[in-house]
Amino acid sequence: MEKFNRAPYYKRVLNLAFPVILSQAGQIMVQLVDNAMVGHLGAEPLAGVSFANSVFFMLFVLGTGMSLGLTPLVGEMYSVSNYRKSAAYLQNSILFYGCMGIGIFLLAMIVRPFMWRMGQSPEVVAQAVPYFTYVAISVIPFMVFASFKQFLEGIGNTKVAMAIIITSNVVNIIFNWLLIYGHFGFPEMGAAGAGLSTLISRILTPILIIWYFYKRDSFYRYFTLFKKENFSWQTIRSLVRVGSPIALQMFMEGSAFALTGIMMGWVGTVEMAGNQVASVISNLAFMIILGIGSAVTICVSHAYGQRNWLEIRRYAGTAYRLGLIWNVITALVFISLRYYIPFLFTSDERVVDMAAHFLVFVAIFQISDGLQANSVAIMRGIQNVKPIMVISFISYILISLPLGYFLTFNTMVGASGLWIGLIVGLSVAAVLYNASYRRRMKQYVANQAA
């Protein structure tokens, strides 16, 4: 058998992934810049932002995960030139995701009073609550933007969202400098200023992307296909059918990391601040895997629309190889530079030492984290999303969190136990996701042969 040429697969995945990586970087940079600029105010403001992000992240991933369900649905329709159905998905997603953003905000306001009862010091909570409030409001414009962003990814366009997110991130940095420290006559708001800056930057994103759709004929044509009769419960149910398992998977995985951050606060403020620095660094590296995964979801969804199982396998193999290369590189960087990187976020030597210690564990889970993320991305592309819900529940809720809690508070391992729990959970998830993907592909091929 003639060996196929892998180069075109690498080229397409990387061409699609690069803008997504920059988009992911832009979103992660919001958190990174908030932490870096607030971190110079001291350990308590940094811990407050960390605590607020840990609580809100568990809500935020529900919306983010639900929006990811739009991409494979649009990708499948786009691959067979069904533009009318693609437009119907966009139309319904704007309404559905916008309403979901309002719901997440209201849920966050219900959760907010309970932040004082989550075992954190009063000083940390006082820093966290104002930041939390602004970021909670920002989820509403973010969800409207997400409907357009995921639609564009479905049709294979990843550059527009990249440009808008980078623009909004620059706006966030500028307002951070003005509002955190009170420059040019602006109020000195501290950690709360970082939250308000995030809100301002996220309000900008749907404005810019809607304006772009109106200005470009190739995108405006989808608006011309909007019809009153396009609104249907059947279309929204499709969004829920694909999006809800993804949202729950992200919620459970995100909860494992977020609750780890909260429990780290039970150990101590320095441990929590160090954990936040290590987590932000890990997220920054993980954006490459998310970019590869998003690109592969697009490629796989197009191949799935044409029922081309061989192409799906080839794109899956491309994702796994690219992910492995990156994960090995990041693991080596984290270990070798662990005492230097944290200084980018804080000058507190106690926090730096703690973050350096945690970065060793971050390095250890790189490969399993990359494998599980790419497997989930492939499963999204073939709309095989139900198993990821069950696997994530087993890996993160039944294994990761209980194990981490037990090791931290019932053994001599201490705060490191929470990271050990994450490593074990991610490893279990990586094995089970990959097995589920391979099993489903065998079923598809067998059904086609029959």
Helices and strands as residue ranges (DSSP letters): H 7-39, H 43-68, H 70-79, H 83-111, G 112-117, H 122-154, H 159-181, G 183-185, H 191-215, H 217-224, G 228-230, H 233-267, H 269-305, H 309-336, G 341-344, H 349-364, H 366-381, H 386-392, I 393-400, H 401-410, H 416-449
